[in-house]
């Protein structure tokens, strides 16, 4: 119905069905889709009339930029707060931190995004409401972080996307800190009179970073794949907004291309996470020893 005018003549409707192969049996349509997918052709967008993969390639840098900034925010805030609450688990600051982590996991992303727009854009007028803003180019890379206007547009969506990950990193860091600080080698380091900062830097961090890096690496995929709500709220011109618009407009080729991209992304990130885990932990090997 979306490919033709509702008032089109039957001959015109039949021509469109024939052009798109919709007059063929389902198994023939599926076989043609598989052949096209294996050759990198997932069809043209019904709305834009351009290849679906081309549209995704154009939108991907904006989503990648948003996801990377959100991940940096999550690690920079969540890691030190989690370590602090793990080193002093019974203090009132640690209790407040962990309460905030529960709040961060519980607050819906869309509600937080709307509240941020109301407070920082409508009431205070500090930050722009939507869009990516002006981009700059550095070393051949185009990004919003290279301009002041772009950074102002990036702050709210990146923070909104990072909130859940901040809480996750915080809880992982706290659990790892509590576990590692109870180990014998930490007691031995304290008995030797090593300063607390050195114990944290040389003995605590290397041991808690292994699971955190692994989980964060996999979660990076969720930042890219599931940024749809954040991108829709802030009109961020990335993959998430593209696929939401495609769903609304029944743009099937774009939706299919997005789903296949997400599957490939998670497979790749899981492989990379395993490789990083093996590099960080000498006890892990990519292949077993002979014999």
N, C-alpha and C positions, 0 to 999 in steps of 0.2 A: 504493500500500500504506500510505503514511503518513497518508492522508486518512480512512481508514476502519479500523475494528477488524478484525483478521484473522478474527474469528469472525462478522462481519456477514453477513447474508443476501444472496443475489444481488440482490434488489430494492433493498436499501439501497445496495449497491455501484453498481448501475446509476443510482440517483438522484444519487449524488455525481458520477458521470461526466457525467451530463446537466447538473448544476448548474455544473460547471466547464468545460463545453463539450468535454470529452475524448471525447465520442461523435461529434464532427464530424471530417471529413477534415482532414489536416494543413494543407492550403492554406487552409481556412476558419479554423482556429485561428490560423494566422499572420496572416491578414488582420484578424481581430478584435484580435490583439495590436498590430498596427500602428496601427489606429484608436485603440485605447486609449492607446498611447504618444504619439501626436501630440496627444492631448487631456490628457496628463499623468496618465493612469491606467495604471499598470503592474501592476495587480492587487493583491490582498490577500495578505499573508503567510499561508502555510499554518499556521505555528506560532502567531503572535500574533493572526491574524484581523483585522489592521488593514492599511491601505494601505501598500505597501512604501515609497513616497516619504515618507510621514509618519514611519515608523520611521527612515529615513535622516536626515531633517531633525532629528529629536530627538538622534541620535547624532553628527551632524556637528560641533557646537561642541566636543565633547570631543576629536575627532580634530584639528580645526583648532588648538585650543589646544596640543596636543602637538606638532604639526608646526611651528608658529610658534616655540615655545620651543626645539625641536631646531635649527631654522634659525639662531636667534640664537646659540645655543651654538656651532654650527659656524663661523659667521662671526667671532665674537669670539675664538675660539681659533685657528682655521685661518688667518685672514688675517694677523695679526701674526707667527705662527710661520713662515708661508710667505715673507713679506717679509724677515724676519730671515735665513732660510736662503738667500734669493736674494741678499741684500747681502753675505753672507759664505759663499759656496758651498763654500769649501775648508776651513773651520774644523770642528773636531770637534763643536761644538753643532749645526751644520747637518747633519752626517752622522747624528747621533742623531735629529734631527727628521725627516729623510727616511726613516730606518729605521722610526720610529714610524708614519709615514704608510703605509708598506707594510704594517705590522702592522695598522693600522686598517682597511685595505681587505680584508685577508685573514681577519680573525677573523669567524666566523659570528655573526650577530646573536643567534640563539637561545642560543648557548653563552655569549656575553658577558652576556646578560640573566640566565641561570641563575647564573653566577658572581657577578654583582652582588647577586642575592638572597641567595646563600649567605653572602657576605662581610659586606655592609652590613645585612642584615636578620636572618639567622639567627645569625651569629657575633658581630657587633658590636652588633646591635640598634639601630642609628642611624636607620634608615629603615623605613617600612611596606612590607609585601610587595606588596600589590596594591590595586586600586581607585583611584578618583579623589580620594577624600577630601572634606573639607568645601569647598563653594564659597561665594564671596562675590559681591556685586553692586556694580558701580561704573559710574556713567553708563549704567545700563540693561544692562550687559554682565555676564553671569554667568560666572565663571571660578575655577579653583582657585588662580590666582596671587594672589588677593586675601585668602587666609587662610594662616596658617602651616601648618595641617594639610594644606591642598591643595598647598602648595609642597613639603612633605615627600613627599607621594605622587607629585609630578611629577618630582622630581629624577632618579630612576633610569630611568624609561621615556624621558624626554627625552634624557638622556645616551646611553642605549643606541641610540636612534634616530639621534642626531647623530654617532655615531662614524665611520661611513663618510663622511658629508658633511664632517666635520672634515678627514679625510685628503684628500678631493677638493679642498676649498678650499685646503688647504695646498700641494698640488702645483700647482694653477693659479696661486696667488700667487707661488710660487717661480719657475715657468717664465716668468711675465710679468715678474717683477722682473729676472731674468737677461737677458731680451731687451731690456727698456727701458733698463737701466743701460748697455748697450753702444751706445746710440744717440748720435748726434752732439750733440743738444741737451742731453743730460746732461753730456757732456764740456765743452760750452760753459758750462753753469751752474757746473761745478766750476772752470773757468778764471776765471770772474768772481769766484770766492771765496765763493759762496753757501754757507751752513751746510748740513751734511748733512741736518738735520731739515727745512729748508725745501725742499731738493731732493726729499726723499721726499714731503713733504706737497703741494707745488705741482706737481711734474713727474712723479713716479713714480706716485702713487696715481691721479690722473685717467686715466692711460693703462692701468693694469692692471685698474682697476675695471670697464671696459667689458665685456670678455669674462667676468669673474667674475660680474657682475650678470646677464648674459644666461644663463649656465649655471645659476647658483643659482636664478634665477626658474623655469627649467624643472624643475630638481631639486626645487623645492618641491612640485611635483605628485607626484613619486615619494614624498615624505615622507607626503603625505596618502593616496595610493593604495595604497602598499605598507607601511603601518604595521601590517599584519595580524599579523606575527610578534610584534612588540613588544607590541601590545595584547593578544594572547593570553597571552603570558608573564606580563604584569603585570595581567591582568584589567582593562585600561583600557576603560571603557564607550564605545568609539567605533565608527566604521564598520568598522574592521578586525575587531574581535571579532564584530560583528554578521554580517559576511559569512562568517567562519569558522564560526560557529554555523549560519548558513543552509546552508552547504555540507554540514556534518555531518548536518543534519536534512532535506536535500534540499528546502530552501525556495526553489524556483525563482524566484518573483517578486522576492524580495529580491536574489538573485544577479544576475538580469538588470538590475534597477534599479541595482545597484552598478557593473556593467560599463558601462552607458550613462553613468553619472555620471563614471566615470574617463575615458572617451573625451571627453566634453564638457569636463572639467577640463583635460585636456592641450591641447585645441584652444584654449581660452581663455588658458591660461598661455603658449602659444607666441605668440599674438597680442600679449599684454601684453609679453612679452619683446622682441618686435620693436619695439614702440612705445618701450619704455624705451631700447633700443639706439639708435634714431634720435634720441631726445632727448639722450642722452649724447654721441653722436658726431656732430658737425656735418657730417661727410663723407657721412653716410647720410641719405637722404631717403625719405619714404614714397612719393613718386611722382617719376618722372623729369621733368627740365626739358623744356619745350617746345622742339622743334627739335633 
